[in-house]
Amino acid sequence: MISSSRKKKTILFLAANPKNTTYVNLQKEAQEIAQGLELANKGDKFQLEQQWVVTPRDMQRAVIDCNPEIVHFSGHGAGEDGLSLEDETGPAKLVNAKALAALFELFMDRVECVVLNACYSDVQANAIARHIPYVIGMKQAVGDNAAREFAVGFYDALAAGESIEFAYKSGCVSIAMAGIPEELTPVLKKKSEFSDLAITEVAIAPAIDNIVEEQPVPVGNLQPLDSPPVSISNLDNPEGSVSLDSPLYIDRPPIESDCYQTIVKPGALIRIKAPREMGKTSLVQRILYEANKQGYQTAYLNFQSADSSFLTNIDDLLQWFCGEITNELNLEDRLGEYWKGVLGSKNKSTKYFQRYLLLNSDQPLVLGLDEVDQIFQHPEIATDFFGLLRAWHERGKNEAIWKKLRLVISHSQEVYIPLNINQSPFNVGLPIELPELNQRQVTDLVNRHQLNFSEQEICDLMEMVGGHPYLVRVALYQVARGRITLERLLKVAPTEEGPYYDHLRRHLVNLETDAELAATSRQVINSEKPVEINTRQAFKLRSMGLIKFQGNAVMPLCGLYRQYFRHRLAAPQPKMTAVQQTNNQSSLNIESNLGAIIFSDVVNSTALSAANQKLTLELVNRDFSIIRSICDKHQGKVLKEMGDGLLIFFPESAVKAVACALEIQRNLAEAAKTLPASHVLQHRIGIHLGEIFFLNNDIRGTGVNLAARLEGKAEPGGICISETVYQVVRTHSDLNVIDLGLQELKGIPEPVRLYKLIP
């Protein structure tokens, strides 16, 4: 390996942000790595070399010239399609895993570690790790902040003299410590994990371009990966899951193999997350099928089949759960025997599994729990149920009987229920996030439908529906059955005449019932480039399958959604009389914005003014000056001054609004310690996240009204926030919060859950 006489190890930092990709602040990442190395005790043992605007040729030359021990790539990844480098003119040029593996095979005696700090780079990491001792990749999309936190934590540990494995863990911890729920995204691959027999020989051509550049595959010659074409008469209707014997199921490597390898491990837990109709159920069923082939017992349970009454009581839910599993295993129902006595229902269900279901056979028991989102709607029940699953999983680490239990959990939504980190099954086990189909996989599916599409036709199809498995299958089914031509389908797809009518209408109804979500959707579809939106709204739209992430920004999943919702999801207009419409049409200027609203007010100001109006005005102006200064610091904008109150707006950032409110109340409380009691004013603050309307020089909307009502619920010197705000900020900050429950608010038709935020 490396000569011990060398005093410094070289870290080669490669950065690429092609013109046609989302901007990422790679320079900040490099600066923070460099600062960490300078400050560390053993930072002088490392030398950081940087190469910017990396083309394939630049990458190879940099590795040759710098002779590094560590190679760090920062930029964009595209899964199986490769890493995004740049061509000579600036746009993206994809370099596939095979080419990268060939490159690093040349330097296998020099390079100790490769870090691919880019989305979906685990495919390349697997290939490179066959030659390099340690390779780190990202198994799904990774946000800019998470990528930067990982890099800083990783190199800080290395500079402190720690091992690469320790540094990897340090990087993951840094993500978690920053309050970013992406600490499981980085994955460490080790050369020692790959058998020599599994190493694929890679032919290395003498020309530089052939080593590092992906050679295009003619689309017309691409053969199906696993299955022959399907007879037109035997085509499955593209509804629900893909049957086990269907040749239309497309593997998305390495997902299937990872799941099959995991499920045979004692106490395994696999959690699958993807929007609706992306193939979660089809994957769950294939995992269970593989387990069956191993001789394991299996049981499939879809929580959509549970009566709603079962989801409101933990005892009813667990009895239904145990009963359904018993029925799936074709066993005698013995619930009556185990559900006696004063023990709690979680204890009873645990005994039922331990003493009956798991003892019934020597073979492992694999449970496929599908659509568990149904339980998310009932937080108290969810806390108990998912906490129980986590407890069973933990017991499987040490107790022989529980090692037999294997869990496969699938869900569409982000997990916003407040689960204790040690009681949640959603931060352990093997996480799987199903991606869209890539162009090669869509081409494979086209061939299986016996369709002879040109490369351009496939590109046109994917421009309309992306790689969404359901949308692609609907199109191919309709064309293969001769019901419509591809040209006609692409024309009518985003209309109610097209084959997606029911699918689109369902999404439209869901959006129209949530004003804030509808406003956010309009913002996304009306932007021609990726935009950053509120985190909670982003994950809601992603759970629905309507958007995709590019770094921290989002964009419509496909042209179908952009075109349909741009036409159908029109911004709400204020009601006006015919006379008003005529007179004000030219002067009315309405702008809609989504953001966090702070409403502040001085306690007992009327009585104070009556006692000494001049002093009260002076004190209000004094405090307003303090508040305005703090707002500027947190990028808030004071929109309105209303006597003794302020209306402050934070575009799309509830986190900044809460941080600002806390600093305001803390500063005012600290200042009060040195003031006479007669010169102290107490302020109440309410915060809500919602849509507001700028109407000429005024501001209106239910978001403003609700913030004002929340202020009235706050204690003197305190802060009251809505549930919308709480769900956004609870993972970003260490807050002292008290749940006030559902509250009736004047002028608001439905009760609102409120939270008391203690400064």
Disulfide bonds with the S-S distance in Angstrom:
none
